[in-house]
Amino acid sequence: MTTEPMEPVEEKPPRKAQRSLASRLVFVAAVWSTVALALAGVFLVGLYQRASERGFDALLEVHVKALISEMLDTEADPDDPAAAFPIKPPSYQEDPRFSLPLSGWYWTVRRADSPDVLFASQSLVGDPLNVPDIADRDKRADFITGPAGDEVRVLQQRIFIEDTPYIIAIACATAGFWTEIREFARMVAVTLCIAGAGLILAIFLQVRVGLRPLARLRASLTAVRQGQADRIDEDLPAEIVPLAAELNALILSNREIVERARTHVGNLAHGLKTPLSVISNEARASSGPLADKVADQAAIMSTQIQHHLERARMAAQRRVIGVSCDTEPVLDRLIRAMEKIYRDKGIVCGFNHVAPVRFRGESQDLEEMTGNLIDNAYKWAASRVAVTVAPFDDPASNREMLTITVEDDGPGLTPEQRAEAVKRGRRLDETVPGTGLGLSIVADLAALYGGRLELGPSDLGGLRARLTLPALGRS
């Protein structure tokens, strides 16, 4: 039967898994780096495109100037009907593509106040070049759809000849232009991806190296918690040294509080034992109902005081930081002591430890709990006692625990007797020496450590006592 815990334990909701500090830093830095590099890539491609457009327009402007130069050639034949125009009809063929039909390279000349084209390149083969209105500007560059349905870049410029405004338009295909832009964008993307991967790797290494002192601090704290060190190593970076110092001060303060509590418990025990002994002795020396009553009440008071002092001592020890012990040496020592005490009974004890494990608590508490259980087993056993230690993971508390099972082949207990056995001061057999506090102390101390004591029938035929306690790890 499972004993009732001395203090109710609140069930805590399962803790949500948190991302580690290192992964958070790497994730945020990686996201920011990716966004920054992507924006930088867009910006670089935009700069390259605008620079390419300016270079494209500079080439078109060269053709515009060459066409204007040809139009202003005054050496014209006066008998030519075209001489009626104030400008010479150009036959601009500096680039052979202006003469190839629908080559993507075109030019036109028209009056600014009329949409009619005066002169056009042979490459247009009579098709119109639909250009946007230049409005009041002297120069304009645009991407438009050419006569062949392909995209062209057109540069228009307004000029005045004899106070008459003319608009010259030069257009060329942009297929090669966009091919170069896409190739540049591809190279930028590849370069930035490589740079981004290298940057993220550098960030990861930086975070790992930068947080290494925290890992050392955690390892030092774990060593203190497991009882392998008395204090936290303060050989750390300047930013973490104050934290380590405060933790060491907390550990020291905790130990001082425990020592003071133990001292007070001892003083109180000595202060009450002597008066109670005097009262008990005086009552036994006298006769009559009053003396018997006083003796009985003094015995009850002694039992209650011993129980509560024991609980106070156990609660103080329970708060000690960094205390642990190996279970195997403690149990082995207890079994050897019991074999000597009960040598006349000829009891055979089997000790089975499934895996070495450390108890997260003080060795004297472990000795007190297991000593009571093993002593009871030897006291009631006929010929056999079995002690088993096994670690396990408790899913309810998400902690490592251990079980110490003590069995005997004695008469055992009924379910009602098992319930009575763990109550304070209850002795099921008055012929056997004892105070009746053994199993009660075991149950109380196990509850203070977050464990429990369970009594049940043994496969050996007697009683089985299973003690569940917190563990620190398996060696």
C-alpha positions, 0 to 999 in steps of 0.5 A: 500500500502506498503511503500518503505524502506528508505535504501535497505536491502540486502538479505542475503543467508540462514545461514548454520546450524552449529554443536554446540561446545559441539557436536563437542568436544564430536564427536571428542573425541568419534571418537578418543576414539573409534579408540584408543580403537579399536587399543588397542584391536587389540594390546592386542589380538596380544600380547595374541596370541604371548604369546599363541604361545610362550606357545604352542611352549614351550610345543612342545619343551618339547616333542622335548627334550623328543624325543631326550632323547629317541633317544640318549638312548644307551642301545640298543640291538646289535643284533637288525637290527635297531642298524645299525643307530647311534640313537635309533629308538624312540617309543615316546608315552609320550602323548597317542594322539601320538598313536591315528590315525590322532589325530592332534598330530604327530612327525617325525625324518628325516635326514637334507639332505634327505626328507625321514622320518626315524621315525614317530608317530603311529598317522600319520598312514603312511600319510606324515607330510608336513613341510616347509624347515627349511633352515639354522635355528636350530629351526622353528615354523609354522602353517601348514595343517595336514594329516587330513586337520586340522591346526596344529602347528609344531616345527622343531629342527635341532640336530647333532648326531655323526656329522650327522644332523637330523630334529625332528618335533613335531606337534599338533592341534590348534583347542583349541588354536584358540578357546582360542584366539577368546574367549579372543578377545571377552572378550577384545571387550566387556570390551573395549566397556564398557570402551568406553561407560563409557569414552564417557559418561565421555567426554560428562559430562566433556564437559557439565560442562566445557562449562557451563560458556559459557552458563552463558555468553550467558544467560547474553548477552541475558539478556542485549540484551533484556533489562533485565540487563545493563551489562554482569556478569563478575563472570566467569572463568578466560579464559572468563572474558576478553571476558565479560569485552570487551563486557561490554566495547563495550556496554558502548561505544555504549551507550556513542556514542548514548548519544553524537549523541542525544546531537548533534542532540538536539544542532543542532535542537536548533541552527537552530530553532531560526534563522528559527523562526526569518526569518519566523517572519520577513517574516510574518511581511512584505508584498510583494512577497519576504516576502511570498517567504521567509516565504514559503521557511523557512517553507520548510526548517523547515520541512526538518530540522525536518525530517532529525533531526528526522531520525538522532535521530532514527538512533542513537537509533536504534544502542542501544544494549539491549533495549526493551519494552512491547507493551501492556503498551505503547499502553494502555497508548496511547489509554487512552490519545487519549480517553481524547483528542478526548472525544467530538467525542465519539469514541469507541476503541477496543484493542486486544493483541493476545499474550503479546510481547516485541518490540526490541527497545526503548519505545519512538520510539514505542510511536512515531510510534504507537502514530502517527497511533492512533492519525490519526485513532482518527482524521479521525474515525467516531465512531470506532477505533481498535488496534490489536497486534500479534506476528509472525515468519518471515520466510524471516528473520528467526526472531520473529516479531510483527504487530500492526494494527490500523483501523478506520471507517473514509472515508479512502484513495484511493490507490493514496492517500495512496501512497502520505500519506507516503511522507514527508510533504504531507498533504491530508487535509490542514484543519486538523492541522499537519506538514505532517511528521507523517506517513513519520516518522513512515515509516522511523523509522520502516525501520530503525528497519528492519520493514515496514508500510503498508496502506490499506483498513480496514474492518471497512470501513476506513483506516488500518495501519499495522506496522511490527516491530522486537520482542524479544520474547513472554512472 
